[in-house]
C-alpha cells in the first residue's frame, strides 16, 4: 500500500480482476470522461495524475485514475505481471465505469497502453494525450538495452533486477514480460487510430528517447496529430510548466 502526498477530493475505490484488487479514483461530471494511465512502476499518486484529475473535475468532466495490478495500491506480483495484464486491468475499470465515449491521457508505459486501449475501444475514444510515450517499451527499452549477462539471466532464471533512477528498490524485469510485450508492438506497422492525438516529450529524456514519440506520430493513421518537444526536459515532465502544457494539450482535444 502507498500513501498519497496529495489531498485527493475523492477516496480510493476497488474492483477485482483475475484475483487481484485494483485501486482507482473516480469523479463524476456531466462531460465525457478522461482516463489517466501512469507509467511502469508508477502509481496514481503523482503530480501528473493529480493535475489531470483536478483539471477534469474542475471542468465538469468525469475522470478516472487507476493503479495497474502490482502498482501502487493495487494487488499483484511483478514476477508474473505482463502488458496484457495491465491492458486488461484498464479495459476492466473502463468497462465497469464508462458507457460511452471518453478521452485517454497516458504517461510513459501508460501512453503505450493508451494506444492499445484506443485500439480496443475504437471510435469510443475521442482523443489521446501521450506524455513521454514509451511505445513498444518491452522491446525498445528493455530487451534492446539488455547486456549479455541480462539475457543470460532471462534464459536461466527468467528475470533480472535493474536499478531505476527513480526508485531505491530494483525493478524486476522478467522474460514473461518481454515475451508478452511482443503481442502488443505497434511501431512496425500503421497504428489504426483516427482520433486526435497530442504527443509531449522532453529532449533530455534518457529513459525513453524523444524520437519514440516521433516514430509513434509517423505510424498513427490520424491526421490531427502533433508532437511538442520540451528542450532539456527529462522523462518525468512533472514540473509546473510541464503540467500546464499537459493541460493545454488536453484542452485542445476536448
KEGU-618636 format. One line per 8 residues: number of its first residue (from 1); their letters; for each residue x, y, z of C-alpha. Coordinates in nm, 2 decimals. Each point is the difference from the previous one (the first is absolute). Layout:
% KEGU-618636
NUM) A) X:Y:Z ~ ...
***
This chain:
% KEGU-618636
1) XXXXXXXX) 0.00:0.00:0.00 ~ 0.11:0.36:-0.07 ~ -0.09:0.33:0.15 ~ -0.08:0.30:-0.21 ~ 0.17:0.33:0.05 ~ -0.30:0.18:-0.15 ~ -0.33:0.10:0.14 ~ -0.22:-0.20:-0.23
9) XXXXXXXX) -0.37:0.11:-0.02 ~ -0.12:-0.36:-0.02 ~ 0.09:-0.32:0.18 ~ 0.15:-0.31:-0.15 ~ -0.24:-0.26:-0.15 ~ 0.08:-0.36:-0.07 ~ -0.11:-0.26:-0.26 ~ 0.13:-0.35:-0.07
17) XXXXXXXX) 0.14:-0.16:-0.30 ~ 0.18:-0.33:-0.03 ~ 0.01:-0.04:0.38 ~ 0.17:0.34:0.06 ~ -0.16:0.31:0.15 ~ 0.05:0.30:-0.22 ~ 0.00:0.35:0.15 ~ -0.14:0.30:-0.18
25) XXXXXXXX) -0.15:0.34:0.06 ~ -0.30:0.14:-0.18 ~ -0.18:0.33:-0.01 ~ -0.33:0.04:-0.20 ~ -0.08:0.30:-0.22 ~ -0.24:0.08:-0.28 ~ 0.27:0.00:-0.27 ~ 0.18:-0.29:-0.17
33) XXXXXXXX) 0.24:-0.19:0.24 ~ 0.38:0.03:-0.01 ~ 0.20:-0.30:0.10 ~ 0.36:0.05:0.12 ~ 0.25:-0.29:-0.02 ~ 0.33:0.01:0.17 ~ 0.34:-0.16:-0.08 ~ 0.19:-0.31:0.09
41) XXXXXXXX) 0.05:-0.03:0.37 ~ -0.19:0.32:0.05 ~ -0.33:0.06:0.16 ~ -0.29:0.25:0.01 ~ 0.15:0.20:0.29 ~ 0.22:0.22:-0.22 ~ 0.00:0.36:-0.13 ~ -0.13:-0.08:-0.35
49) XXXXXXXX) -0.29:-0.22:0.12 ~ -0.10:0.25:0.26 ~ 0.01:0.29:-0.24 ~ -0.20:-0.18:-0.27 ~ -0.26:-0.12:0.26 ~ -0.06:0.34:0.14 ~ -0.01:0.17:-0.34 ~ -0.27:-0.24:-0.11
57) XXXXXXXX) -0.19:0.04:0.32 ~ 0.02:0.38:0.00 ~ -0.14:0.00:-0.36 ~ -0.29:-0.25:0.06 ~ 0.16:-0.29:-0.18 ~ -0.02:-0.34:0.16 ~ 0.35:-0.14:0.07 ~ 0.17:-0.32:0.10
65) XXXXXXXX) 0.35:-0.07:0.12 ~ 0.10:-0.36:0.08 ~ 0.29:-0.22:0.11 ~ 0.07:-0.30:-0.21 ~ 0.04:-0.33:0.18 ~ 0.32:-0.01:0.21 ~ 0.02:0.38:-0.02 ~ -0.08:0.25:0.28
73) XXXXXXXX) -0.30:-0.11:0.20 ~ -0.09:-0.29:-0.22 ~ 0.08:-0.36:0.07 ~ 0.22:-0.22:-0.22 ~ 0.35:-0.14:-0.06 ~ 0.26:0.14:-0.23 ~ 0.14:-0.35:-0.05 ~ -0.30:-0.10:-0.21
81) XXXXXXXX) -0.14:0.34:-0.12 ~ -0.01:0.09:-0.37 ~ -0.11:0.27:-0.23 ~ -0.30:-0.22:-0.09 ~ -0.10:0.00:0.37 ~ 0.03:0.38:0.03 ~ -0.20:0.06:-0.31 ~ -0.27:-0.24:0.13
89) XXXXXXXX) 0.00:0.20:0.33 ~ -0.07:0.32:-0.19 ~ -0.27:-0.15:-0.22 ~ -0.16:-0.15:0.31 ~ -0.01:0.33:0.19 ~ -0.13:0.20:-0.30 ~ -0.26:-0.26:-0.08 ~ -0.13:0.01:0.35
97) XXXXXXXX) -0.02:0.37:0.02 ~ -0.05:0.16:-0.35 ~ -0.28:-0.08:-0.24 ~ 0.07:0.24:-0.29 ~ 0.28:0.21:-0.15 ~ 0.31:0.11:0.20 ~ 0.36:0.14:-0.03 ~ 0.33:-0.15:0.10
105) XXXXXXXX) 0.31:0.16:0.15 ~ 0.30:-0.23:0.06 ~ 0.35:0.05:0.13 ~ 0.30:-0.22:-0.11 ~ -0.12:-0.36:-0.01 ~ -0.35:0.14:0.06 ~ 0.03:0.18:-0.34 ~ 0.06:-0.34:-0.16
113) XXXXXXXX) -0.29:-0.15:0.19 ~ -0.22:0.30:-0.10 ~ 0.07:-0.08:-0.37 ~ -0.08:-0.37:0.06 ~ -0.32:0.10:0.19 ~ -0.11:0.22:-0.29 ~ 0.05:-0.29:-0.24 ~ -0.23:-0.21:0.23
121) XXXXXXXX) -0.28:0.26:0.04 ~ 0.02:0.14:-0.35 ~ -0.22:0.30:-0.07 ~ -0.10:0.04:0.36 ~ 0.35:0.16:0.06 ~ -0.03:0.37:-0.11 ~ 0.35:0.12:0.07 ~ 0.34:-0.10:0.15
129) XXXXXXXX) 0.28:0.19:0.18 ~ 0.33:-0.18:0.04 ~ 0.28:0.11:0.23 ~ 0.35:-0.14:-0.07 ~ -0.16:-0.29:-0.19 ~ 0.18:-0.33:0.06 ~ -0.16:-0.17:-0.30 ~ 0.13:-0.36:-0.03
137) XXXXXXXX) 0.18:0.04:0.33 ~ 0.07:-0.36:0.07 ~ 0.19:-0.04:-0.33 ~ 0.16:0.34:-0.05 ~ 0.08:0.09:0.36 ~ 0.05:-0.33:0.17 ~ 0.10:-0.27:-0.25 ~ 0.21:0.22:-0.23
145) XXXXXXXX) 0.19:0.14:0.30 ~ 0.07:-0.34:0.16 ~ 0.36:-0.08:0.04 ~ 0.11:-0.36:-0.07 ~ 0.00:-0.07:0.38 ~ -0.36:0.11:0.02 ~ -0.11:-0.21:-0.30 ~ 0.18:-0.30:0.17
153) XXXXXXXX) -0.19:0.06:0.32 ~ -0.33:0.02:-0.19 ~ 0.07:-0.33:-0.16 ~ 0.12:-0.18:0.31 ~ -0.21:0.14:0.29 ~ -0.27:0.19:-0.19 ~ 0.07:0.35:0.13 ~ 0.27:0.26:0.10
161) XXXXXXXX) 0.00:0.30:0.23 ~ 0.06:0.35:-0.14 ~ 0.06:0.31:0.21 ~ -0.22:0.29:-0.11 ~ 0.10:0.36:0.06 ~ -0.35:0.05:0.14 ~ -0.01:-0.26:0.27 ~ 0.22:-0.13:0.28
169) XXXXXXXX) -0.12:-0.36:-0.06 ~ 0.10:-0.18:-0.32 ~ -0.26:-0.07:-0.27 ~ -0.06:-0.37:-0.07 ~ 0.01:-0.05:-0.38 ~ -0.13:-0.34:-0.12 ~ 0.03:-0.21:-0.31 ~ -0.38:-0.03:0.02
177) XXXXXXXX) -0.04:0.38:-0.01 ~ 0.22:0.03:-0.31 ~ -0.15:-0.30:-0.18 ~ -0.36:0.12:0.06 ~ 0.09:0.35:-0.11 ~ 0.07:-0.14:-0.35 ~ -0.38:-0.04:-0.04 ~ -0.05:0.37:0.04
185) XXXXXXXX) 0.27:0.16:-0.21 ~ -0.13:0.29:-0.21 ~ 0.29:0.17:-0.18 ~ 0.05:-0.25:-0.27 ~ -0.33:0.08:-0.17 ~ -0.26:0.27:-0.04 ~ -0.18:0.07:0.33 ~ -0.37:0.01:-0.11
193) XXXXXXXX) -0.11:0.28:0.24 ~ -0.20:0.29:-0.15 ~ -0.08:0.23:0.30 ~ 0.21:0.31:0.07 ~ 0.33:-0.08:0.18 ~ 0.24:0.24:0.18 ~ 0.35:-0.13:0.08 ~ 0.23:0.17:0.25
201) XXXXXXXX) 0.36:-0.08:0.06 ~ 0.32:0.14:0.16 ~ 0.31:0.02:-0.21 ~ 0.21:-0.10:0.30 ~ -0.19:-0.32:0.07 ~ 0.27:-0.26:0.07 ~ -0.25:-0.28:0.07 ~ -0.22:0.02:-0.31
209) XXXXXXXX) 0.16:0.20:-0.28 ~ -0.22:0.27:-0.15 ~ 0.03:-0.16:-0.34 ~ -0.24:-0.27:0.12 ~ -0.28:0.26:0.00 ~ 0.10:0.11:-0.35 ~ -0.01:-0.37:-0.11 ~ -0.35:-0.03:0.16
217) XXXXXXXX) -0.12:0.31:-0.18 ~ 0.12:-0.13:-0.33 ~ -0.18:-0.34:0.04 ~ -0.33:0.15:0.12 ~ -0.27:0.00:-0.27 ~ -0.17:0.31:0.13 ~ 0.07:0.34:-0.16 ~ -0.07:0.21:0.30
225) XXXXXXXX) 0.32:-0.09:0.19 ~ 0.27:0.23:0.13 ~ 0.33:-0.05:0.19 ~ 0.13:0.27:0.24 ~ 0.35:-0.03:0.14 ~ 0.13:0.17:0.32 ~ 0.36:0.10:-0.03 ~ 0.22:-0.16:0.28
233) XXXXXXXX) -0.31:-0.15:0.18 ~ 0.05:-0.35:0.14 ~ -0.23:-0.31:0.00 ~ -0.23:0.11:0.28 ~ -0.14:0.32:-0.15 ~ -0.15:0.08:0.33 ~ 0.13:0.36:0.06 ~ -0.27:0.27:0.02
241) XXXXXXXX) 0.07:0.12:-0.35 ~ -0.03:-0.36:-0.13 ~ -0.32:-0.06:0.18 ~ -0.15:0.32:-0.15 ~ 0.10:-0.13:-0.35 ~ -0.17:-0.34:0.08 ~ -0.32:0.18:0.09 ~ 0.03:0.22:-0.31
249) XXXXXX) 0.03:-0.31:-0.21 ~ -0.31:-0.15:0.16 ~ -0.19:0.31:-0.07 ~ 0.09:-0.02:-0.36 ~ -0.17:-0.34:-0.05 ~ -0.30:0.04:0.23
***
